[in-house]
Amino acid sequence: MKKQTPNKRSALISKLKKVKMLLMDVDGVLTEGGIILGIDKQEFKIYDVQDGMGITLARLGGLKVGFLTGRTSEVVDRRAKELHVDICYQGASDKLEGLRDILERYDLPGQTVCYIGDDVLDVGVLKHVGAAVTVANGRPEVKRIADYVTTHSGGKGAVRETVELILKAQNKWKSVLERVYGPAAL
């Protein structure tokens, strides 16, 4: 994780309080980055169940959630449907253009979006959102501009970590957990 001074931590919390939408890349963020290709256009990805629960918790906390990825894959569509994400924007060779489309569609300013990316194709988006996050194994160029670097790697809980940060910054964490587990479980 990027070492943060109290002032930088305070600035991060301030940015996270404004978040209304969580967008993320898929390969390298929701997955470790590996793609298994089989015959007849079969494609396999491994997703972390804690990241999936993080997306569910984000939605319970009132956040819009979406995928913004450069590739196109039926497996990503399936995961988006399973998790009831609001937007699954695939084939974005220009991710900044994809971000602009999403912002227009949802009538949101960029500063209300948190984006999680891991590679240089994500830099344009990261520079135009309110909270820029990268995963622990993100590329150095991405880490340099990120507001936050997760302690978890892509496909290994980084999304869940980010969701918890947002919900805690917005003082929604306890109420979201109560919706899932009930007040007695806390």
C-alpha positions in Angstrom: 0.0 0.0 0.0 1.1 3.5 -0.8 2.4 5.2 2.4 0.0 7.9 3.3 0.5 11.0 5.4 -2.5 12.0 7.6 -3.2 14.8 5.0 -3.2 12.4 2.1 -5.4 10.0 4.1 -7.8 12.8 4.8 -7.9 13.8 1.2 -8.6 10.2 0.2 -11.5 10.0 2.7 -12.9 13.2 1.3 -12.8 11.8 -2.2 -14.4 8.5 -1.2 -17.3 10.3 0.6 -18.4 11.7 -2.8 -18.4 8.4 -4.6 -21.7 7.3 -6.2 -20.3 4.8 -8.7 -17.6 2.2 -8.5 -16.1 1.3 -11.9 -13.4 -1.2 -12.5 -11.3 -2.9 -15.1 -11.8 -6.7 -15.3 -8.6 -8.5 -16.3 -6.0 -7.7 -13.6 -8.5 -6.2 -11.2 -11.5 -8.7 -10.9 -9.1 -11.5 -12.0 -5.4 -12.1 -11.6 -5.0 -11.2 -15.2 -4.8 -14.7 -16.6 -7.0 -15.8 -19.5 -7.5 -19.4 -20.3 -8.6 -19.9 -24.0 -10.1 -23.2 -25.0 -11.3 -24.5 -28.4 -14.4 -23.1 -30.0 -13.9 -19.6 -28.5 -14.2 -20.9 -24.9 -12.7 -18.5 -22.4 -12.2 -19.1 -18.7 -11.5 -16.6 -15.9 -11.1 -17.1 -12.1 -13.0 -14.6 -10.0 -12.6 -14.1 -6.2 -15.8 -14.7 -4.3 -14.9 -12.0 -1.7 -14.7 -9.4 -4.6 -18.1 -10.6 -5.7 -19.4 -10.1 -2.2 -17.8 -6.7 -2.2 -19.8 -5.8 -5.3 -22.9 -7.0 -3.6 -22.1 -4.9 -0.5 -21.4 -1.8 -2.7 -24.8 -2.1 -4.3 -26.5 -2.6 -0.9 -24.7 0.6 0.1 -26.4 2.5 -2.7 -23.4 2.6 -5.1 -23.8 2.0 -8.8 -21.3 -0.6 -9.9 -19.8 -1.2 -13.4 -17.1 -2.9 -15.4 -15.1 -0.9 -18.0 -12.9 -3.2 -20.0 -11.0 -3.2 -23.2 -11.7 -6.8 -24.1 -15.1 -8.4 -24.9 -16.0 -11.7 -23.3 -19.1 -13.7 -22.7 -17.7 -14.7 -19.3 -17.6 -11.1 -18.2 -21.2 -10.6 -19.3 -22.1 -13.7 -17.2 -20.3 -12.4 -14.1 -21.9 -9.0 -14.5 -25.4 -10.6 -14.7 -24.6 -12.8 -11.6 -23.6 -9.8 -9.6 -26.4 -7.5 -11.0 -23.9 -4.8 -11.9 -25.4 -1.7 -13.4 -23.1 -1.4 -16.4 -20.9 -3.8 -18.3 -19.0 -1.8 -20.9 -16.8 -4.0 -22.9 -14.6 -3.5 -26.0 -13.4 -0.1 -24.8 -10.3 0.4 -26.8 -10.4 4.0 -25.6 -11.4 3.7 -21.9 -11.6 7.4 -21.4 -14.3 7.6 -24.1 -16.0 4.7 -22.4 -15.9 6.6 -19.1 -17.4 9.7 -20.8 -20.3 7.5 -22.2 -21.0 6.1 -18.8 -20.9 9.5 -17.1 -23.4 10.8 -19.7 -25.7 7.8 -19.4 -25.9 8.1 -15.6 -25.7 11.9 -15.5 -22.8 11.9 -13.1 -19.7 14.1 -12.7 -16.4 12.4 -12.8 -15.5 13.3 -9.3 -18.3 11.0 -8.0 -16.7 7.9 -9.6 -14.1 5.6 -8.1 -12.2 3.6 -10.7 -10.0 0.6 -10.1 -7.4 -0.1 -12.8 -4.1 -1.9 -13.1 -2.4 -1.1 -16.3 -1.5 1.8 -18.6 -4.8 1.6 -20.6 -6.5 2.7 -17.3 -4.4 5.9 -16.8 -6.7 8.2 -18.8 -9.7 7.1 -16.7 -7.8 7.3 -13.5 -6.9 10.9 -14.2 -10.6 11.8 -14.8 -12.3 10.3 -11.8 -12.7 11.5 -8.2 -10.9 8.5 -6.6 -8.2 6.6 -8.5 -7.4 3.2 -7.2 -4.9 0.5 -8.3 -4.2 -3.0 -7.1 -1.1 -4.0 -5.3 0.3 -5.6 -8.4 -0.6 -2.7 -10.6 2.0 -1.3 -13.0 4.3 1.4 -11.7 2.9 4.1 -14.0 -0.5 3.5 -12.5 0.7 3.4 -8.9 2.3 6.8 -9.4 -1.1 8.5 -10.2 -3.3 6.5 -7.9 -4.9 8.0 -4.8 -4.8 4.6 -3.2 -2.9 1.3 -3.8 -4.7 -1.7 -2.4 -2.9 -4.2 -0.1 -4.5 -7.0 -2.1 -3.6 -8.0 -5.6 -6.0 -8.1 -8.6 -8.3 -11.1 -8.4 -7.4 -11.6 -4.7 -9.7 -9.2 -2.8 -8.7 -5.7 -4.1 -12.2 -4.9 -5.1 -13.6 -5.9 -1.7 -10.9 -3.8 0.0 -11.9 -0.8 -2.1 -15.6 -1.3 -1.4 -14.9 -1.4 2.4 -12.9 1.8 2.2 -15.7 3.6 0.3 -18.5 2.4 2.6 -16.5 3.1 5.8 -15.7 6.6 4.5 -19.4 7.2 3.8 -20.3 5.8 7.3 -22.4 3.0 5.6 -20.3 0.0 6.5 -22.2 -1.0 9.7 -25.6 -0.5 8.2 -24.7 -2.5 5.1 -23.5 -5.4 7.3 -26.6 -5.2 9.4 -28.7 -5.6 6.2 -26.7 -8.7 5.3 -26.3 -10.4 8.7 -28.7 -8.6 11.0 -27.8 -6.4 14.0 -27.2 -9.4 16.3 -24.3 -10.6 14.2 -22.2 -7.5 14.8 
